[in-house]
């Protein structure tokens, strides 16, 4: 006959199962590896100047985004952001909406690498980090956006702007488990003159290019110039700077940028083509023709465009 178990034992077994489901027993946590490093534990950090917007029901996305945007210098309320990022049918916000709204605000929405040490490096550099968490279970998700504003490895705590709490404090392992369920999704929203501490050249420049598509030329120009302070040899950043200056009708500045690219990358046909265009618009047709012919000779997938530039310059010289 089956062994009868007392009700207390059944309840204990049930809660043990719940604990195992919540904590999980998969791959080791990043915090465990991080604490093994002799240089891991430094002084505590807390960005006390980061603003706070209490969250309304299902409005953690607008509240978290308003937090980082206001910190970056863009004055905006969660109520103003809600129509841009909140999806009523989902009772929440998707990551793509947050990224797009950040670009529309003229800020750089940079996705950081999915590593705890990268998140901590950004906070150490003074940058609050917007994170996506699952506060529920893997099979019963409760998605939530919060902003990491501090941490203390010795005291085992992470500090967040979260929900209706200005200073929500949780242990590292609990924070990481909830964050890991989003595949460690996190972003910083920075003004264009401030680079993420963990920025990598091409991922960062691809984000800045999104400002060009929105015709946010001033912000794009500033971001490309900032990128060149960290990667002075970046032809992509200098081409982007030239494009922004050209769109702002700064022909002299655009010429200088494109010409530098032709010196740094003498086989890059688009740089010669763009240089030819700005020279022609300044009435320097002979120099423009030389640059256009160089682009045509280099060829490539945009050869037809280079040939068109050359023909337009030759037609102007005939008149």
GUBA-737681 format. One record per residue (C-alpha): residue number from 0; residue in one letter; x, y, z. Coordinates in Angstrom, 2 decimals. Example, Ala and Ser with C-alpha at 12.3 -4.5 7.8 and 13.67 -1.06 7.14 Angstrom:
pt num 0 residu A xx 12.30 yy -4.50 zz 7.80
pt num 1 residu S xx 13.67 yy -1.06 zz 7.14
This chain:
pt num 0 residu X xx 0.00 yy 0.00 zz 0.00
pt num 1 residu X xx 1.21 yy 3.53 zz -0.65
pt num 2 residu X xx 2.96 yy 5.35 zz 2.15
pt num 3 residu X xx 0.86 yy 8.16 zz 3.53
pt num 4 residu X xx 2.70 yy 11.47 zz 3.76
pt num 5 residu X xx 1.62 yy 14.14 zz 6.25
pt num 6 residu X xx 0.21 yy 17.38 zz 4.77
pt num 7 residu X xx 3.23 yy 19.33 zz 6.02
pt num 8 residu X xx 5.61 yy 17.13 zz 4.05
pt num 9 residu X xx 3.50 yy 17.60 zz 0.92
pt num 10 residu X xx 3.59 yy 21.38 zz 1.32
pt num 11 residu X xx 7.35 yy 21.30 zz 1.90
pt num 12 residu X xx 7.88 yy 19.22 zz -1.24
pt num 13 residu X xx 5.69 yy 21.62 zz -3.23
pt num 14 residu X xx 7.66 yy 24.69 zz -2.15
pt num 15 residu X xx 10.94 yy 22.89 zz -2.78
pt num 16 residu X xx 9.76 yy 22.28 zz -6.35
pt num 17 residu X xx 8.83 yy 25.96 zz -6.72
pt num 18 residu X xx 12.25 yy 27.06 zz -5.46
pt num 19 residu X xx 13.99 yy 24.75 zz -7.93
pt num 20 residu X xx 11.87 yy 26.07 zz -10.78
pt num 21 residu X xx 12.54 yy 29.68 zz -9.87
pt num 22 residu X xx 16.25 yy 29.36 zz -9.26
pt num 23 residu X xx 16.92 yy 26.96 zz -12.12
pt num 24 residu X xx 19.76 yy 24.49 zz -12.31
pt num 25 residu X xx 21.24 yy 25.08 zz -15.74
pt num 26 residu X xx 24.49 yy 26.78 zz -16.69
pt num 27 residu X xx 26.52 yy 28.45 zz -13.93
pt num 28 residu X xx 25.84 yy 32.10 zz -13.31
pt num 29 residu X xx 28.25 yy 34.72 zz -14.60
pt num 30 residu X xx 28.54 yy 36.26 zz -11.14
pt num 31 residu X xx 30.18 yy 33.06 zz -9.85
pt num 32 residu X xx 32.88 yy 33.26 zz -12.51
pt num 33 residu X xx 33.29 yy 37.00 zz -12.06
pt num 34 residu X xx 33.93 yy 36.74 zz -8.33
pt num 35 residu X xx 36.82 yy 34.35 zz -8.95
pt num 36 residu X xx 38.77 yy 37.15 zz -10.63
pt num 37 residu X xx 41.17 yy 38.86 zz -8.20
pt num 38 residu X xx 40.33 yy 42.26 zz -9.72
pt num 39 residu X xx 36.56 yy 41.81 zz -9.74
pt num 40 residu X xx 35.66 yy 43.41 zz -6.44
pt num 41 residu X xx 36.12 yy 47.14 zz -6.48
pt num 42 residu X xx 34.43 yy 49.99 zz -4.66
pt num 43 residu X xx 30.63 yy 50.19 zz -4.68
pt num 44 residu X xx 28.98 yy 52.36 zz -7.33
pt num 45 residu X xx 25.64 yy 54.15 zz -7.23
pt num 46 residu X xx 24.44 yy 56.73 zz -9.78
pt num 47 residu X xx 22.27 yy 58.73 zz -7.42
pt num 48 residu X xx 21.55 yy 61.49 zz -9.96
pt num 49 residu X xx 19.62 yy 59.15 zz -12.27
pt num 50 residu X xx 15.95 yy 60.25 zz -12.18
pt num 51 residu X xx 13.04 yy 58.04 zz -11.22
pt num 52 residu X xx 9.59 yy 57.63 zz -12.75
pt num 53 residu X xx 7.20 yy 55.37 zz -10.83
pt num 54 residu X xx 5.67 yy 52.78 zz -13.11
pt num 55 residu X xx 1.97 yy 52.64 zz -13.84
pt num 56 residu X xx 0.34 yy 49.27 zz -14.57
pt num 57 residu X xx 2.13 yy 47.50 zz -17.47
pt num 58 residu X xx 4.07 yy 50.73 zz -18.17
pt num 59 residu X xx 7.57 yy 49.65 zz -17.12
pt num 60 residu X xx 8.87 yy 50.19 zz -20.67
pt num 61 residu X xx 7.96 yy 53.91 zz -20.90
pt num 62 residu X xx 9.07 yy 54.48 zz -17.29
pt num 63 residu X xx 12.47 yy 52.80 zz -17.74
pt num 64 residu X xx 13.07 yy 54.54 zz -21.07
pt num 65 residu X xx 12.13 yy 57.92 zz -19.60
pt num 66 residu X xx 14.64 yy 57.25 zz -16.82
pt num 67 residu X xx 17.63 yy 56.79 zz -19.13
pt num 68 residu X xx 16.54 yy 59.47 zz -21.63
pt num 69 residu X xx 16.13 yy 62.12 zz -18.95
pt num 70 residu X xx 19.48 yy 61.14 zz -17.49
pt num 71 residu X xx 20.98 yy 61.66 zz -20.97
pt num 72 residu X xx 19.57 yy 65.19 zz -21.19
pt num 73 residu X xx 16.34 yy 64.57 zz -23.10
pt num 74 residu X xx 13.39 yy 65.86 zz -21.11
pt num 75 residu X xx 10.47 yy 63.49 zz -21.67
pt num 76 residu X xx 7.78 yy 61.83 zz -19.56
pt num 77 residu X xx 6.63 yy 58.20 zz -19.59
pt num 78 residu X xx 3.22 yy 59.45 zz -20.71
pt num 79 residu X xx 4.78 yy 61.07 zz -23.79
pt num 80 residu X xx 6.72 yy 57.90 zz -24.60
pt num 81 residu X xx 3.84 yy 55.48 zz -24.08
pt num 82 residu X xx 2.26 yy 55.98 zz -27.55
pt num 83 residu X xx 5.66 yy 55.23 zz -29.11
pt num 84 residu X xx 6.60 yy 52.11 zz -27.18
pt num 85 residu X xx 3.57 yy 50.66 zz -25.37
pt num 86 residu X xx 1.53 yy 47.98 zz -27.16
pt num 87 residu X xx -1.89 yy 47.65 zz -25.47
pt num 88 residu X xx -2.60 yy 44.27 zz -27.00
pt num 89 residu X xx 0.58 yy 42.92 zz -25.41
pt num 90 residu X xx 0.28 yy 44.99 zz -22.25
pt num 91 residu X xx 3.94 yy 45.86 zz -22.60
pt num 92 residu X xx 6.72 yy 47.14 zz -24.81
pt num 93 residu X xx 8.98 yy 45.32 zz -27.27
pt num 94 residu X xx 12.71 yy 45.96 zz -27.36
pt num 95 residu X xx 12.57 yy 47.25 zz -30.94
pt num 96 residu X xx 10.12 yy 49.99 zz -29.92
pt num 97 residu X xx 12.45 yy 51.15 zz -27.16
pt num 98 residu X xx 15.42 yy 51.26 zz -29.53
pt num 99 residu X xx 13.46 yy 53.19 zz -32.17
pt num 100 residu X xx 12.11 yy 55.71 zz -29.64
pt num 101 residu X xx 15.64 yy 56.31 zz -28.36
pt num 102 residu X xx 16.85 yy 57.10 zz -31.88
pt num 103 residu X xx 13.90 yy 59.44 zz -32.45
pt num 104 residu X xx 14.97 yy 61.29 zz -29.32
pt num 105 residu X xx 18.41 yy 61.84 zz -30.86
pt num 106 residu X xx 20.13 yy 59.43 zz -28.51
pt num 107 residu X xx 22.32 yy 56.39 zz -29.17
pt num 108 residu X xx 20.58 yy 53.10 zz -28.22
pt num 109 residu X xx 23.57 yy 50.80 zz -27.87
pt num 110 residu X xx 22.98 yy 47.15 zz -27.00
pt num 111 residu X xx 25.72 yy 46.00 zz -24.69
pt num 112 residu X xx 27.23 yy 42.54 zz -24.82
pt num 113 residu X xx 25.29 yy 39.93 zz -22.79
pt num 114 residu X xx 27.83 yy 39.78 zz -19.99
pt num 115 residu X xx 27.54 yy 40.86 zz -16.40
pt num 116 residu X xx 31.03 yy 42.35 zz -16.39
pt num 117 residu X xx 30.05 yy 44.56 zz -19.37
pt num 118 residu X xx 26.97 yy 45.81 zz -17.51
pt num 119 residu X xx 29.07 yy 46.61 zz -14.46
pt num 120 residu X xx 31.66 yy 48.40 zz -16.61
pt num 121 residu X xx 28.96 yy 50.67 zz -18.03
pt num 122 residu X xx 27.64 yy 51.53 zz -14.57
pt num 123 residu X xx 31.20 yy 52.15 zz -13.34
pt num 124 residu X xx 31.61 yy 54.56 zz -16.28
pt num 125 residu X xx 28.54 yy 56.46 zz -15.09
pt num 126 residu X xx 26.04 yy 55.04 zz -17.57
pt num 127 residu X xx 22.73 yy 53.65 zz -16.25
pt num 128 residu X xx 21.77 yy 50.43 zz -18.02
pt num 129 residu X xx 18.22 yy 49.55 zz -19.08
pt num 130 residu X xx 17.66 yy 45.80 zz -18.67
pt num 131 residu X xx 14.90 yy 43.36 zz -19.56
pt num 132 residu X xx 14.02 yy 40.83 zz -16.87
pt num 133 residu X xx 11.63 yy 37.94 zz -16.50
pt num 134 residu X xx 10.34 yy 38.14 zz -12.94
pt num 135 residu X xx 8.20 yy 35.05 zz -13.42
pt num 136 residu X xx 9.16 yy 31.59 zz -14.56
pt num 137 residu X xx 10.49 yy 30.27 zz -17.85
pt num 138 residu X xx 7.05 yy 28.81 zz -18.58
pt num 139 residu X xx 5.10 yy 31.71 zz -17.05
pt num 140 residu X xx 6.91 yy 34.88 zz -18.06
pt num 141 residu X xx 6.48 yy 38.22 zz -16.32
pt num 142 residu X xx 8.54 yy 40.59 zz -18.43
pt num 143 residu X xx 9.79 yy 43.74 zz -16.80
pt num 144 residu X xx 12.09 yy 46.64 zz -17.70
pt num 145 residu X xx 14.28 yy 48.23 zz -15.02
pt num 146 residu X xx 17.37 yy 50.44 zz -14.90
pt num 147 residu X xx 20.56 yy 49.36 zz -13.13
pt num 148 residu X xx 22.05 yy 52.37 zz -11.32
pt num 149 residu X xx 24.48 yy 50.76 zz -8.90
pt num 150 residu X xx 26.01 yy 47.69 zz -7.32
pt num 151 residu X xx 28.18 yy 46.54 zz -4.43
pt num 152 residu X xx 29.93 yy 43.23 zz -4.98
pt num 153 residu X xx 31.12 yy 42.97 zz -1.37
pt num 154 residu X xx 27.61 yy 43.42 zz -0.03
pt num 155 residu X xx 26.12 yy 41.26 zz -2.83
pt num 156 residu X xx 23.60 yy 43.77 zz -4.08
pt num 157 residu X xx 22.39 yy 45.36 zz -7.29
pt num 158 residu X xx 20.52 yy 48.68 zz -7.19
pt num 159 residu X xx 17.75 yy 49.40 zz -9.69
pt num 160 residu X xx 15.13 yy 51.95 zz -10.56
pt num 161 residu X xx 12.27 yy 49.47 zz -10.80
pt num 162 residu X xx 8.50 yy 49.51 zz -10.65
pt num 163 residu X xx 7.41 yy 51.90 zz -7.92
pt num 164 residu X xx 10.73 yy 51.74 zz -6.06
pt num 165 residu X xx 13.35 yy 54.41 zz -6.61
pt num 166 residu X xx 16.00 yy 52.24 zz -4.97
pt num 167 residu X xx 15.17 yy 48.57 zz -5.47
pt num 168 residu X xx 17.95 yy 46.40 zz -4.02
pt num 169 residu X xx 18.35 yy 42.70 zz -4.90
pt num 170 residu X xx 21.14 yy 40.10 zz -4.49
pt num 171 residu X xx 23.34 yy 39.54 zz -7.51
pt num 172 residu X xx 22.26 yy 35.97 zz -8.15
pt num 173 residu X xx 18.58 yy 36.81 zz -8.04
pt num 174 residu X xx 19.13 yy 39.74 zz -10.39
pt num 175 residu X xx 21.15 yy 37.66 zz -12.81
pt num 176 residu X xx 18.63 yy 34.82 zz -12.90
pt num 177 residu X xx 15.83 yy 37.22 zz -13.84
pt num 178 residu X xx 18.07 yy 38.97 zz -16.37
pt num 179 residu X xx 19.37 yy 35.72 zz -17.88
pt num 180 residu X xx 15.83 yy 34.74 zz -18.87
pt num 181 residu X xx 15.89 yy 37.62 zz -21.40
pt num 182 residu X xx 19.22 yy 36.33 zz -22.81
pt num 183 residu X xx 20.90 yy 39.17 zz -20.91
pt num 184 residu X xx 19.26 yy 41.92 zz -23.01
pt num 185 residu X xx 20.46 yy 45.39 zz -21.99
pt num 186 residu X xx 21.05 yy 48.79 zz -23.55
pt num 187 residu X xx 22.44 yy 52.20 zz -22.76
pt num 188 residu X xx 20.86 yy 55.38 zz -24.15
pt num 189 residu X xx 23.60 yy 57.95 zz -24.50
pt num 190 residu X xx 23.95 yy 61.47 zz -25.89
pt num 191 residu X xx 25.91 yy 61.48 zz -29.16
pt num 192 residu X xx 29.00 yy 63.03 zz -27.56
pt num 193 residu X xx 29.34 yy 60.19 zz -25.05
pt num 194 residu X xx 30.62 yy 56.75 zz -26.03
pt num 195 residu X xx 29.56 yy 53.58 zz -24.22
pt num 196 residu X xx 32.40 yy 52.23 zz -22.11
pt num 197 residu X xx 32.08 yy 48.87 zz -23.87
pt num 198 residu X xx 31.45 yy 50.17 zz -27.40
pt num 199 residu X xx 32.91 yy 48.23 zz -30.32
pt num 200 residu X xx 33.59 yy 50.13 zz -33.52
pt num 201 residu X xx 31.30 yy 48.60 zz -36.14
pt num 202 residu X xx 28.33 yy 47.78 zz -33.87
pt num 203 residu X xx 28.44 yy 51.35 zz -32.58
pt num 204 residu X xx 28.65 yy 52.89 zz -36.06
pt num 205 residu X xx 25.73 yy 50.79 zz -37.26
pt num 206 residu X xx 23.65 yy 52.28 zz -34.46
pt num 207 residu X xx 24.75 yy 55.81 zz -35.38
pt num 208 residu X xx 23.77 yy 55.16 zz -39.00
pt num 209 residu X xx 20.22 yy 54.82 zz -37.74
pt num 210 residu X xx 20.30 yy 58.54 zz -36.91
pt num 211 residu X xx 21.15 yy 59.27 zz -40.54
pt num 212 residu X xx 18.04 yy 57.41 zz -41.68
pt num 213 residu X xx 16.02 yy 59.69 zz -39.41
pt num 214 residu X xx 17.88 yy 62.72 zz -40.79
pt num 215 residu X xx 19.16 yy 63.57 zz -37.31
pt num 216 residu X xx 22.25 yy 65.02 zz -38.93
pt num 217 residu X xx 23.55 yy 67.11 zz -36.03
pt num 218 residu X xx 23.42 yy 64.16 zz -33.65
pt num 219 residu X xx 24.95 yy 61.84 zz -36.27
pt num 220 residu X xx 27.77 yy 64.32 zz -36.91
pt num 221 residu X xx 28.51 yy 64.55 zz -33.17
pt num 222 residu X xx 28.40 yy 60.78 zz -32.73
pt num 223 residu X xx 30.75 yy 60.15 zz -35.66
pt num 224 residu X xx 33.16 yy 62.78 zz -34.35
pt num 225 residu X xx 33.04 yy 61.13 zz -30.92
pt num 226 residu X xx 33.74 yy 57.74 zz -32.50
pt num 227 residu X xx 36.85 yy 59.18 zz -34.16
pt num 228 residu X xx 38.26 yy 60.12 zz -30.76
pt num 229 residu X xx 38.34 yy 56.42 zz -29.86
pt num 230 residu X xx 38.98 yy 54.98 zz -33.33
pt num 231 residu X xx 40.89 yy 57.75 zz -35.17
pt num 232 residu X xx 41.65 yy 55.48 zz -38.12
pt num 233 residu X xx 38.02 yy 54.47 zz -38.72
pt num 234 residu X xx 37.19 yy 55.11 zz -42.38
pt num 235 residu X xx 33.55 yy 54.21 zz -41.71
pt num 236 residu X xx 33.26 yy 56.87 zz -38.99
pt num 237 residu X xx 34.96 yy 59.48 zz -41.17
pt num 238 residu X xx 32.73 yy 58.67 zz -44.14
pt num 239 residu X xx 29.72 yy 59.00 zz -41.85
pt num 240 residu X xx 31.04 yy 62.33 zz -40.62
pt num 241 residu X xx 31.44 yy 63.51 zz -44.22
pt num 242 residu X xx 27.89 yy 62.40 zz -45.08
pt num 243 residu X xx 26.48 yy 64.27 zz -42.09
pt num 244 residu X xx 28.41 yy 67.44 zz -42.89
pt num 245 residu X xx 27.31 yy 67.26 zz -46.53
pt num 246 residu X xx 23.67 yy 66.90 zz -45.48
pt num 247 residu X xx 24.14 yy 69.97 zz -43.27
pt num 248 residu X xx 25.52 yy 71.83 zz -46.32
pt num 249 residu X xx 28.98 yy 72.15 zz -44.79
pt num 250 residu X xx 30.78 yy 71.44 zz -48.07
pt num 251 residu X xx 34.20 yy 72.44 zz -46.78
pt num 252 residu X xx 33.91 yy 70.13 zz -43.77
pt num 253 residu X xx 32.58 yy 67.29 zz -45.92
pt num 254 residu X xx 35.44 yy 67.76 zz -48.38
pt num 255 residu X xx 37.98 yy 67.55 zz -45.59
pt num 256 residu X xx 36.42 yy 64.33 zz -44.25
pt num 257 residu X xx 36.19 yy 62.63 zz -47.65
pt num 258 residu X xx 39.69 yy 63.70 zz -48.64
pt num 259 residu X xx 41.11 yy 62.19 zz -45.46
pt num 260 residu X xx 39.38 yy 58.91 zz -46.27
pt num 261 residu X xx 40.93 yy 58.87 zz -49.75
pt num 262 residu X xx 44.33 yy 59.22 zz -48.09
pt num 263 residu X xx 43.66 yy 56.58 zz -45.45
pt num 264 residu X xx 41.94 yy 54.14 zz -47.84
pt num 265 residu X xx 43.10 yy 54.94 zz -51.40
pt num 266 residu X xx 41.13 yy 52.04 zz -52.91
pt num 267 residu X xx 37.76 yy 53.07 zz -51.43
pt num 268 residu X xx 35.80 yy 54.21 zz -54.47
pt num 269 residu X xx 32.81 yy 55.76 zz -52.62
pt num 270 residu X xx 35.13 yy 58.23 zz -50.90
pt num 271 residu X xx 36.45 yy 59.48 zz -54.27
pt num 272 residu X xx 32.94 yy 59.69 zz -55.67
pt num 273 residu X xx 31.68 yy 61.70 zz -52.69
pt num 274 residu X xx 34.75 yy 63.93 zz -52.83
pt num 275 residu X xx 34.06 yy 64.57 zz -56.52
pt num 276 residu X xx 30.50 yy 65.57 zz -55.68
pt num 277 residu X xx 31.43 yy 68.15 zz -53.03
pt num 278 residu X xx 34.23 yy 69.57 zz -55.18
pt num 279 residu X xx 31.82 yy 69.98 zz -58.09
pt num 280 residu X xx 29.29 yy 71.75 zz -55.87
pt num 281 residu X xx 32.03 yy 74.18 zz -54.89
pt num 282 residu X xx 32.73 yy 74.89 zz -58.58
pt num 283 residu X xx 36.13 yy 73.15 zz -58.58
pt num 284 residu X xx 35.34 yy 71.08 zz -61.61
pt num 285 residu X xx 38.84 yy 70.06 zz -62.66
pt num 286 residu X xx 39.59 yy 68.59 zz -59.23
pt num 287 residu X xx 36.13 yy 67.03 zz -59.20
pt num 288 residu X xx 36.76 yy 65.32 zz -62.53
pt num 289 residu X xx 40.01 yy 63.82 zz -61.27
pt num 290 residu X xx 38.31 yy 62.40 zz -58.18
pt num 291 residu X xx 35.37 yy 61.08 zz -60.23
pt num 292 residu X xx 37.69 yy 59.34 zz -62.70
pt num 293 residu X xx 39.50 yy 57.73 zz -59.80
pt num 294 residu X xx 36.20 yy 56.35 zz -58.49
pt num 295 residu X xx 35.29 yy 54.99 zz -61.95
pt num 296 residu X xx 38.70 yy 53.36 zz -62.33
pt num 297 residu X xx 38.35 yy 51.67 zz -58.95
pt num 298 residu X xx 34.89 yy 50.41 zz -59.95
pt num 299 residu X xx 32.85 yy 48.10 zz -57.78
pt num 300 residu X xx 29.13 yy 47.43 zz -57.31
pt num 301 residu X xx 28.31 yy 51.16 zz -57.46
pt num 302 residu X xx 30.16 yy 51.77 zz -60.71
pt num 303 residu X xx 27.04 yy 53.05 zz -62.50
pt num 304 residu X xx 26.67 yy 55.74 zz -59.85
pt num 305 residu X xx 30.30 yy 56.78 zz -60.20
pt num 306 residu X xx 29.93 yy 57.00 zz -63.98
pt num 307 residu X xx 26.87 yy 59.19 zz -63.57
pt num 308 residu X xx 28.79 yy 61.54 zz -61.26
pt num 309 residu X xx 31.59 yy 61.78 zz -63.83
pt num 310 residu X xx 29.20 yy 62.49 zz -66.70
pt num 311 residu X xx 27.49 yy 65.26 zz -64.74
pt num 312 residu X xx 30.85 yy 66.89 zz -64.04
pt num 313 residu X xx 31.95 yy 66.62 zz -67.68
pt num 314 residu X xx 28.67 yy 68.15 zz -68.83
pt num 315 residu X xx 29.20 yy 71.10 zz -66.50
pt num 316 residu X xx 32.74 yy 71.61 zz -67.74
pt num 317 residu X xx 31.49 yy 71.77 zz -71.35
pt num 318 residu X xx 29.21 yy 74.64 zz -70.38
